[in-house]
Amino acid sequence: MKDKATIILDIDNQKQEYNYDILDSTRGPKAVDLRTFYSDTGLFTYDVGFTATAACSSRVTYIDGKKGELRYRGYEIEKLVSKHSYLEVCFLLLNEKLPTKEQLMHFDIELRHRSFLHEGLKNIFGAFPDNAHPMATLSAGVTSLASFYFDHLDIKDDIEYKEMAYRLIAKIPTVAAFAYRHSIGTPLIEPDINLSFTENFLFMMRAYPHNNLKVTADGQEQINPIEIKALDTIFSLHADHEQNASTTVVRSVASTGAHPYVAVSSGINALWGRAHGGANESVIAQLNMIGSVENVEKYIKKAKDPNDEFRLMGFGHRVYKNFDPRARVLKKLQDELKQTLKLDSHLMEIANKIEAIALSDEYFIKRNLYPNIDFYTGIILTALRIPKQMFTAIFVIGRTVGWITQYIEFKKDNQSKIARPRQVYKGK
Ligand code: SDX
């Protein structure tokens, strides 16, 4: 016997009963199938911010907010990132299974060969002022990919989905690195196909022209393996996250039949907000603004004050009402890197003080406000010499595979419809 939901409406003393199927899930909450609720009852459901609304069914990523659990295609995030590279995580998300050695090698080569940009596309960077935020240039650059590579509007088969996915995953780090290089007035450094995905990104960010990438004045290698592994882990932790705000935007743009590249650039724009992916940059700005351990109490008080719009960046989450599992991995990574990379101990001291107070304060406990992924990324990225204005671009590079995977799942789902929510009208 299928589970059912019965809704009894009691309006103007008239009782009316309606029955709805309950949709099964393999993990997490089931859902009441309300697709005919409006046509049955003439009423809308009201759920601002979609706190209890499933906009789709999906097989990609599972989050358990109570337990603080995150799974990509069923693999728990902590175990996955401890054993697999970002490229293996990309392959898993796109193909529902981890790659064999040979599949990984071919995938890697496919991406390396696609990491270059059309020569005409490079002109776009010069059109931006030096102080343009890299997220603005990145969004414009990804949108313009649709002009330079105008195929893939109506994708017919898996080969085209793969080509579109590989092109975006491979080119977005190059667009991001070029946006940064332009913002500091230095020549663009072309991708080097001899380098791995993550090392190549650091190379395009740091190398000197003519590839004479030497050791720095203090004898440090320009790019060391510890930095590559740390950044690769950060990309993996950001790869996908169920139906978050930017993924919802990507699916909405997919639902109108727009080009996949502009769906992803729409995701980039949505991610930029400080309530979402832009929080990682705001966390560092906030730690610098707080300035000392002595000031922490004052800002915690502001964060708790309902009349003060100040919020603790990197704290709280719509789904996690426990530690964000990605934050747990990053906290461990931060401790590991303390010895090997120059982590900013002053900022870490302030961050640790915030965390200690917030986790024992009634206001945060009652609201289940825990550190999220953005609370820890900034300190590690700073130690990787990634400039603050590039933090959200790093999030974009990691999340691109998730947006594309969700885009493809949407397009292949025969139940998909154009996104068109309704409203409760309060006007005249
Ligand atoms: C990401 O969705 C995803 O999966 C996103 C993400 C992903 O991988 O895609 O995980 C990435 O976006 C992480 C979140 C990064 N954002 C921040 O760190 C910004 C600071 N956090 C908040 O703005 C907030 O917590 C949100 C936006 C993340 C969540 O907001 P909700 O779920 O809508 O919660 P809410 O705003 O309704 O807050 C509930 C209560 C409120 O107090 P009351 O009205 O009940 O008294 O908690 C308070 C809020 O004022 N609150 C905070 C707070 N976050 C929530 N108070 C102080 N500081 C905070 N950070």
Boltz pocket constraint, residues with backbone or C-beta under 6 A from the ligand:
constraints:
  - pocket:
      binder: B
      contacts: [[A, 49], [A, 237], [A, 238], [A, 240], [A, 241], [A, 243], [A, 244], [A, 245], [A, 274], [A, 275], [A, 276], [A, 277], [A, 279], [A, 303], [A, 304], [A, 306], [A, 310], [A, 311], [A, 312], [A, 313], [A, 314], [A, 315], [A, 316], [A, 317], [A, 318], [A, 319], [A, 367], [A, 369], [A, 372], [A, 373], [A, 374]]
      max_distance: 6.0
